[in-house]
Amino acid sequence: MLKDNLRTLRKNKGLSQEELSVKLNVVRQTISKWESGLSVPDAEMLIAISEIFEIPVSEILGESIEEKENNSLKAISEKLEVINEQLSIQQKQKRKRTINLLLIIDVCIIVLFILLAVLDSPYRTFDYNNPEWAIIGTLWHSFEWVFFRVAPFLIMIITFLLGIILIKRNK
């Protein structure tokens, strides 16, 4: 794949990401994003990369040498379109997994809240003269107090911060 080929070519040539970025007139983070698969270079940049590594663009894109497809901008653009589509699919799948995880956490919190509300503080009826029940009652009361008093504020702060992060990431 493109990201692996770029990393391999750069290392075989003995270049660091910084050195390659200077040759291509881009920032080092751009090279890092290409090599981690977070973005892909455009067609003109691929041609520049192929000139630096002295290999055809088709090899950078991961094709076998026998195919020898024309290195025209149109062919390169079509290959980049496929790579971008694969990258988009991966990002959508990651976003879907994150949303599903957050939904599962929300459901668990709601079930716990309902369970605590239905049980109506059973620690009030415990025999606190018995040391085991005193410990259990104290722990239960502490958990209930934290869940009803502190957790709503923590959840509000966490969701606020997650919202800010997700909004900034989408820009």
N, C-alpha and C positions, 0 to 999 in steps of 0.2 A: 504494500500500500504506500501511498505517497509519503506519509509521515515517517515510516520506517526507512524508505529509500533516501529521503533527505538526510536523516540522521546518519545512516550508514555512509553515504557519499561524503558528508562533511567530515566524519571521523576518519575515513580512509584517506582523505586529502590532508588530514592533520590540522583542520581548522576548528577554532572554537566558535560558539554561536556569535560572540562579539566580532570576531574577525570576518565571518561570513556576512554579518549584518553591515559591516563597513563596506565590503565589496559590493553589496546590493543596495546601499544607501537606504537602509531601513533600520529601525531600532531592534535591539537584541530580543525584546519581548515578542516581536513579530516572528522571528525564527523559532523561538520557543513555542509559540502557538501553532506554527506549522508542524513542528516535530511532535507535538502532543496531540495533534488532530483537532484542535479547537477552531482552526480556520485553515484556508488553503490560499496559496498565492494565485494571482490572476495570470492570464495567459502571457502577458508581456514579461511578468516577473519569472515565469517558468522558462521562458526563452533565455533570459539573463542567467538564470541558475544553470541551464544546460550549457551555456557558453563558459561559465566559470568551471564547471566540472568536466567540460569537454566530452559530453555524452548527449545522445538525442533525448528530446523531451519524452519520448515514448518509454525510455528506460526509467526516467524519474517517476513517471506515472505508473510504473509497474508492469508494463507490457513486455512480452518476450521480444527478443530482437528479430525473430523470424517474421513478425507481423509487419514491421517496417511501414507503418502508416505515415502518411504525409504529415509533417510537423506544421501544417498551416494553422493560423489562428482559429479557424473554424473547428478543426479537429481537437485542438487543445481546449477550446471553450466547451465543446461537448463533453469531454472527459472531466473537466472541472465541474460541470453541471452535475454529473453523476456523483462525483465525490462530495459536492455540497449537499446533494439530496441525502446521501448516506449520513453525513454529519448532522443534518437537520433531523433525520429519523432518530438517531442516537440521542440527541438533545431532548426530543419529545418524549422518548421512552424514559429518560432520566427524570424529567419533570413529572411524568405520570406516576412513577414509583414514589417520588417525594410526596406528591399529593395524596396517594393512597396511604402512605405511612402516617401522614398527618391526620387523615380521616380515621384511621385505626386508633391513633392516640386519643383523638377527640371522643370517639365512641367509648373507649375504656374509661376516660374521665367522667363521661356522663353516666355510665353504668355504676361507677364507684360513688358518684354523687347521689344517685337514686338509692343505692344500697345503704349508704350512710343515713340518708333521710328516712328510709323505711325502718331501719333498725332503731331509730330514735334514741340514741345514746344509751345502749344497754349497760354501760359501765356504772350508771347511777344505781343500779340494783345489785351490784357486786358486793360481796362481804369483804370489806377492806381490813378486817381483822386477820384474814388469811393472807399471808405474805404473797403467795402466787397470784391471787386475784387482785391484790393491791397493785402489783407490778403491771399485770395485764390491763387493769383499769386505768392506771396512769398513762401507759403507752397508748391505749385506745383513745383516751381523752386528748392527749397531745396530738396524735395523728388527726383526729377529727377537728381540733382547733386550728391546726395548720392548714388542713384542707379547706375549711370553710372561711377562715379569716385571711390567711396569707396567700394561698394558691390563686385566688382570682386576680390579685394584683400582679403576681408573677406571670400568670398566663397572659394578662393584658400587656405587660411589658415585653414578654417574649414575642407575642404576635405582632406587636408594634415594630419591634426591631426586625423581625422576619419580613414584614411588609416593606420596610424601608430598603432592606437588602435586595429583595426581589424586584422592587421598582427600579432601583439603581442598576441592577443587572440587566434589565430589559431595555435600558436606554442605549 
